[in-house]
Amino acid sequence: MTYKMDEINAIKSRISRRQFDGQALSKELMSHLGDKIVAYNHESGLSIQLIEDAGRAFNGLRKSYGMFSGVKSLIVLKGATNDLYLKEKCGYFGERLVLEATRLGLGTCWVAGTFDKTESMFKCDENESLICVIPIGNSPTEATTKEKIIRSLSHRKSKPYERFINNRDLTELPDWLSAGIKSIMLAPSAVNSQPVYLELREGQVSIHTPDKKATDLVDLGIAKLHFELAAGGSFPRGNGVPFFKSKEKDSFESEF
């Protein structure tokens, strides 16, 4: 499989796409993405699915308010209802698939509500919950006029850099932390609400979300992945948890 970019450039270039060509993904792409999903399900305990013919979930104004067209393939993010970290893991592993798709030149969009959840394709086992979906496919090289209008109407202005961390002396931040903040600024979130923020206390960085909206924990998982890729290290599961820097990346030079 040929990639068009690395993960950092995928973070930088990813935008939400709502216009697709209506064509099925190639067998090679379906197989590649399917293998990734099997691996992520094994790692996370989720039940992510890739549905090949899912356009009917977005057909018509009643279902998607006309915001999507040409949807053919769909990633469904779901898992055990009693999983304490279900939403966060859907965000984290869903974004791994989004960045994978971006690296392959495919368009994607996080969707929590504007689709028909009553469709049989979304039926969950008794002990499972559907969290959100991600349309995936070939999109025009440039965003269409309709996409630009929808983006301007549905996105708030991004928060400034300094509002993503409690430390007031931003000139003293190490390069890896600055890179992590910038990567979170580029993370998708519900209506660009950007609820995730960092705290730096006594040299320890932690990540937080108010968890007031249904999508906040999904956004937390997405932001964690972005930060980890840019800064080099990892977070445990949970809200308000510390970041553990990778020792082998102490001399990390950011591309941000």
C-alpha positions as CSV (number, residue, x, y, z in Angstrom):
1,M,0.0,0.0,0.0
2,T,1.4,3.4,-1.0
3,Y,1.2,6.2,1.4
4,K,1.1,9.8,0.3
5,M,2.4,11.3,3.6
6,D,3.5,10.4,7.1
7,E,1.2,10.7,10.2
8,I,2.4,14.2,11.2
9,N,1.5,15.5,7.7
10,A,-1.8,13.6,7.9
11,I,-2.6,15.5,11.1
12,K,-1.8,18.8,9.3
13,S,-3.7,18.1,6.1
14,R,-6.8,16.3,7.3
15,I,-10.1,18.1,6.9
16,S,-13.6,16.9,7.1
17,R,-15.0,15.8,3.8
18,R,-18.7,15.4,3.1
19,Q,-18.7,15.0,-0.6
20,F,-17.7,11.6,-2.0
21,D,-17.7,10.0,-5.5
22,G,-20.2,7.3,-4.6
23,Q,-17.8,4.6,-5.8
24,A,-16.8,1.6,-3.8
25,L,-13.3,1.4,-2.4
26,S,-11.0,-0.9,-4.2
27,K,-10.6,-4.5,-3.0
28,E,-7.0,-3.6,-2.0
29,L,-8.1,-0.6,0.1
30,M,-10.9,-2.6,1.7
31,S,-8.5,-5.4,2.6
32,H,-5.9,-3.0,4.0
33,L,-8.4,-1.1,6.1
34,G,-10.1,-4.3,7.2
35,D,-6.7,-5.7,8.5
36,K,-6.2,-2.4,10.4
37,I,-9.6,-2.7,12.0
38,V,-9.1,-6.3,13.0
39,A,-5.8,-5.3,14.7
40,Y,-7.4,-2.3,16.5
41,N,-10.4,-4.3,17.7
42,H,-8.0,-6.9,19.1
43,E,-6.0,-4.1,20.8
44,S,-8.9,-2.1,22.1
45,G,-11.8,-4.6,22.7
46,L,-14.0,-2.5,20.4
47,S,-16.2,-3.9,17.6
48,I,-15.3,-1.5,14.8
49,Q,-16.8,-2.4,11.4
50,L,-16.2,-1.3,7.8
51,I,-19.4,-1.4,5.9
52,E,-19.1,-1.4,2.1
53,D,-22.6,-0.2,1.0
54,A,-23.8,2.3,3.6
55,G,-25.1,5.1,1.5
56,R,-28.7,4.7,2.5
57,A,-27.8,5.9,6.0
58,F,-27.1,9.3,4.5
59,N,-29.7,9.5,1.7
60,G,-32.1,12.4,1.7
61,L,-32.6,15.6,3.6
62,R,-34.4,13.8,6.5
63,K,-31.3,11.7,7.3
64,S,-28.3,13.9,6.8
65,Y,-29.9,17.4,6.2
66,G,-28.2,17.4,2.8
67,M,-24.8,17.7,4.4
68,F,-23.4,14.5,2.7
69,S,-23.5,13.2,-0.8
70,G,-22.0,10.2,-2.5
71,V,-21.3,8.2,0.7
72,K,-20.6,4.6,-0.1
73,S,-18.3,3.1,2.6
74,L,-18.5,3.7,6.3
75,I,-16.5,2.9,9.5
76,V,-18.8,2.1,12.4
77,L,-17.4,2.7,15.9
78,K,-19.1,0.7,18.7
79,G,-18.2,-1.5,21.6
80,A,-19.3,-2.9,25.0
81,T,-21.7,-0.6,26.8
82,N,-20.1,-1.3,30.1
83,D,-16.6,-0.4,28.9
84,L,-15.7,2.7,31.0
85,Y,-13.5,4.0,28.2
86,L,-15.8,3.2,25.3
87,K,-16.1,6.7,24.0
88,E,-12.5,7.6,24.5
89,K,-11.3,4.4,22.7
90,C,-13.7,5.0,19.8
91,G,-12.1,8.5,19.4
92,Y,-8.6,7.2,19.7
93,F,-8.9,4.2,17.3
94,G,-11.3,6.0,15.0
95,E,-8.8,8.8,14.5
96,R,-6.1,6.2,13.9
97,L,-8.2,5.0,11.0
98,V,-8.9,8.6,9.9
99,L,-5.2,9.4,9.7
100,E,-4.6,6.1,7.9
101,A,-7.2,7.1,5.3
102,T,-5.7,10.5,5.0
103,R,-2.3,9.0,4.3
104,L,-3.9,7.0,1.6
105,G,-5.5,10.0,0.0
106,L,-9.0,9.2,1.1
107,G,-11.6,11.6,2.5
108,T,-13.3,11.1,5.9
109,C,-15.6,12.9,8.3
110,W,-16.5,12.3,12.0
111,V,-20.3,12.0,12.4
112,A,-22.2,11.6,15.6
113,G,-25.7,12.5,14.7
114,T,-26.6,13.3,11.1
115,F,-27.3,9.8,9.9
116,D,-30.1,7.3,10.2
117,K,-29.3,5.2,13.2
118,T,-32.4,3.0,12.6
119,E,-30.8,1.4,9.6
120,S,-30.3,-2.4,10.1
121,M,-26.6,-2.0,9.4
122,F,-26.2,-0.2,12.7
123,K,-27.9,-2.9,14.8
124,C,-25.8,-3.7,17.9
125,D,-25.6,-6.7,20.1
126,E,-27.6,-6.5,23.3
127,N,-24.6,-5.3,25.3
128,E,-23.1,-3.0,22.8
129,S,-23.5,0.7,22.0
130,L,-23.0,2.7,18.8
131,I,-20.9,5.8,19.4
132,C,-20.3,7.4,16.0
133,V,-19.5,6.7,12.3
134,I,-16.9,7.8,9.8
135,P,-17.8,8.0,6.1
136,I,-14.7,7.1,4.0
137,G,-14.0,7.3,0.3
138,N,-12.7,9.3,-2.6
139,S,-13.4,13.0,-2.4
140,P,-12.6,15.8,-4.9
141,T,-9.1,17.1,-4.5
142,E,-10.3,20.5,-3.4
143,A,-13.2,21.1,-1.0
144,T,-16.4,21.9,-2.9
145,T,-18.3,25.1,-2.4
146,K,-21.0,23.3,-0.5
147,E,-18.4,21.8,1.8
148,K,-16.8,25.2,2.4
149,I,-20.2,26.7,3.3
150,I,-21.1,23.8,5.7
151,R,-17.7,24.1,7.3
152,S,-18.1,27.8,7.9
153,L,-21.6,27.3,9.4
154,S,-20.7,24.3,11.6
155,H,-17.3,25.3,12.9
156,R,-16.5,27.8,15.6
157,K,-13.3,29.9,15.5
158,S,-10.4,27.8,16.9
159,K,-9.3,28.6,20.4
160,P,-5.9,30.4,20.6
161,Y,-2.8,28.4,21.5
162,E,-2.6,29.7,25.1
163,R,-6.0,28.4,26.0
164,F,-5.0,24.8,25.5
165,I,-2.7,24.8,28.6
166,N,-2.8,26.3,32.0
167,N,0.9,27.4,32.0
168,R,1.1,31.2,31.4
169,D,4.8,31.3,30.5
170,L,4.5,29.7,27.1
171,T,8.0,30.7,26.1
172,E,9.4,28.1,28.6
173,L,7.6,25.1,27.2
174,P,9.9,22.4,25.7
175,D,9.6,21.8,21.9
176,W,7.9,18.4,22.3
177,L,5.1,19.9,24.5
178,S,4.6,22.8,22.1
179,A,4.4,20.3,19.3
180,G,1.8,18.3,21.2
181,I,-0.4,21.4,21.8
182,K,-0.3,22.4,18.1
183,S,-1.3,18.8,17.2
184,I,-4.3,19.0,19.6
185,M,-5.3,22.3,17.9
186,L,-5.6,20.4,14.7
187,A,-7.7,17.5,16.2
188,P,-11.3,17.2,15.0
189,S,-13.9,17.8,17.6
190,A,-17.7,18.2,17.7
191,V,-18.6,21.5,16.0
192,N,-15.0,22.4,16.6
193,S,-15.7,22.9,20.3
194,Q,-12.2,21.9,21.2
195,P,-13.0,20.8,24.8
196,V,-9.7,19.2,25.5
197,Y,-6.9,21.1,27.4
198,L,-3.6,20.4,29.2
199,E,-2.3,21.1,32.6
200,L,1.4,21.5,33.5
201,R,2.1,21.2,37.2
202,E,5.5,20.5,38.7
203,G,6.8,19.3,35.4
204,Q,4.0,16.8,34.8
205,V,1.6,17.2,31.9
206,S,-1.9,15.9,32.1
207,I,-4.9,16.0,29.7
208,H,-8.5,16.9,30.5
209,T,-12.0,17.5,29.2
210,P,-15.0,18.8,31.0
211,D,-17.1,15.8,30.0
212,K,-20.2,17.8,29.8
213,K,-21.3,16.9,26.2
214,A,-21.9,13.5,24.8
215,T,-18.9,13.8,22.5
216,D,-16.3,15.2,24.9
217,L,-14.8,11.8,25.7
218,V,-14.6,10.9,22.0
219,D,-12.8,14.2,21.5
220,L,-10.5,13.3,24.4
221,G,-9.4,10.1,22.6
222,I,-8.8,11.9,19.4
223,A,-6.7,14.6,21.1
224,K,-4.7,12.0,23.0
225,L,-3.6,10.3,19.7
226,H,-2.6,13.6,18.2
227,F,-0.6,14.6,21.2
228,E,1.2,11.2,21.4
229,L,2.2,11.2,17.7
230,A,3.5,14.8,17.9
231,A,5.2,14.7,21.3
232,G,6.4,11.1,21.5
233,G,5.0,9.2,24.4
234,S,1.6,7.9,25.7
235,F,-1.4,8.5,27.9
236,P,-3.1,5.8,30.0
237,R,-6.9,5.6,29.5
238,G,-9.0,8.1,31.4
239,N,-9.7,11.8,31.9
240,G,-7.2,13.9,33.7
241,V,-4.4,11.4,33.3
242,P,-0.6,12.2,33.0
243,F,1.5,11.9,29.9
244,F,4.5,9.6,29.8
245,K,7.3,10.9,27.5
246,S,9.2,8.3,25.5
247,K,12.8,8.3,26.7
248,E,14.0,7.5,23.2
249,K,12.5,10.7,22.0
250,D,14.1,13.1,24.5
251,S,15.8,14.9,21.6
252,F,12.6,15.0,19.6
253,E,12.6,17.6,16.9
254,S,9.0,18.5,16.0
255,E,7.7,19.0,12.5
256,F,5.1,21.5,13.9
